[in-house]
Amino acid sequence: MSGMRQIAGRLAQLVFVLWAVATILFLMFRLMPGNPLAAYIDPTFTEEQQRILMARFGLDRPLWEQYLIYLANLLRGDLGDSFFYRQPVFDRIMELLPNTLVLTFSSLIIAYGFGIVVGAWLAWARGGLAERIVIPVVLTTRAMPEFWLGMVLLAIFSFWLGWFPAGGTRPPGAEYDSLLALYASRDFLSHLALPVLTLAIYSQGLPLLLMRSNMLEVMREDFVTMARIKGLPRWRVVVLHAARNALLPVATSFAIAVGYQIQGNVVVETVFSWPGLGRELVNAVSASDYPLAQGAFLMIAAVVVVMNLIADLLYGILDPRVSHA
Amino acid sequence: MPEAMDASPGAAAGGLAGRLWRGLRLPLGDPLAVFGLMIYVLFILTAVFADQLATHDPTEILYTPDYDLAADRRPGEDGYILGTTSLGRDIWSQLVYGSRSALLIGLTAAVMVALIGTLVGLVAGYFGGWVDAVLMRLADIAFGIPFLPFVIVLSAFLEPSIWNVVLAMALVLWRDTGRVIRSQVLSLRTRAYVEAARVCGSSDLKIVFRHIAPNILPLSFLYGSIAIGWAILTEASISFLGFGDPDTISWGTMLQDAYASQALSTRAFHWFVPPGLCIILVVVAGFLVSRGYEEILFPKLKE
């Protein structure tokens, strides 16, 4: 019962945070210097188009009424029309979201696979030479500007060695029947390789360090000592007893990493001209395409907030001690 | 929390300077943290003596004696230490002057984040009740704001300036510091010595700043030293995306310039690798120093 109440409480908090972020965004875009209509109406729109948009967002009404209309439209998924694409912002975002998700998840899965294995191995080989070499290297990868790492990889593997294309998701002119057909194609994978490598190198540090410190902690617990006393081989104790339990917090951190990665994608997508949500935000802000910028920001914020929630809930489910505390 | 830093060299110096030195609680016991501090010192010296270290004006477009553009020089060629950009600017001098903006942004952002986070944590943790509830809901909201996108949207409305990054950090990134310090204060306020001070009639203000704050200072410094790196990384990202101040020389604007000038396809590694390495060094220094503070705070971790 208390579990259900806890989930309800967290859901209420999620709605509250999303509302607050949407409100902050509304105020930022309305209070900006210049024409207050600029948030929705581009000067090059025809008078007819302008009149329709005025009615749709209540732009001739007082600010508080505009705010209520804004919230009501948000609930219906109406984010206005992009100035540049002349199409609903929502549709545009839905076109780009899959590209961003493919990039995010493939890099994080690689990063977590690598980080978990190496982190567990480091705990096993603790105090040795490996530890003294690997940990500073990992700290260095956490300190790199992601876009700079992308630039270096691009210069080496694309421009110098010519192994991978320099940007985008497909060769110029290539058309595919469906998104799935594109994602399954060799071309797409070769375009995906460098951005995924960049993000994976950056992201492996968190699971690696987390796995290592959890392992060290778990290996001190009674049930591990017990297994050792029973005379089980060391690898069995480490893999089957310690690693399984050390994995829990790492799994939770995956959700947080997704939210974090979605924000960081902004720069990596720009370096590799990857048509995703982050690059679109950058382009929209540069081109003063305010509805699109607002929509992309809200979408990114929604992913972050939902992922934080999932992390919290997972933590309670995977480690019941947390919710009883 | 034991006075771990009593043995620090500056502690011997009396007076105000000595008090300030002790107040910083520099983690000098940990060799890695000392290495991090040495990196900081190196960059501070570079920033201070930038005029002497630079060989050229970083924004000056350079010409050969025959009035040709001295562009795309390789390192060492014609006496340019790190070569020149494709517009004929000296890369070494840009790198040296870049340390100034990095230091400026890093330090102000760190002070802002640590200061705001510490105040929020102290007030929320000590007073509790509705003050705590309001401040922690604000922290929830701040955790829901994607930081880099927020800086980008903010720069759409403000004049391009390196201070936008500092402003955005002050508005959003106090959240981590605030939450952690709050929980620390929650446990400190029930300690016997705080109780004793209250019974003796100390005011809330005196208890918070005299008895509780000094004990959480290392925690503030820990988050402050991480914030230095964050600020420099963020400034670099924002400049790279084209929202930085084009008149400021920073490692971020150097990288943006290199990327936009096709330095990748001409394989001008000497142009875009050094600024990246400088950023990494400063950020790693922040990690190392923060680990040092962690060991002061939680001696058990050290093994």
Interface residues (C-beta under 8 A of the other chain):
Chain A: Q13 F16 V17 L18 A20 V21 I24 L25 M28 M32 P33 L139 T140 R142 A143 M144 P145 E146 F147 W148 L149 M151 V152 L154 A155 S158 F159 W160 A166 G259 I262 Q263 G264 V266 V267 T270 V271 G278 L281 V282 V285 S286 S288 A293 A296 F297 I300 A301 V304 V305 N308
Chain B: R137 D140 I141 F143 G144 I145 P146 F147 L148 P149 F150 I152 V153 L154 S155 A156 F157 G229 L233 A236 S237 F240 L241 G242 F243 L255 A258 Y259 A263 L264 S265 R267 F269 F272 V273 P275 G276 I279 I280 V283 V284 F287 L288
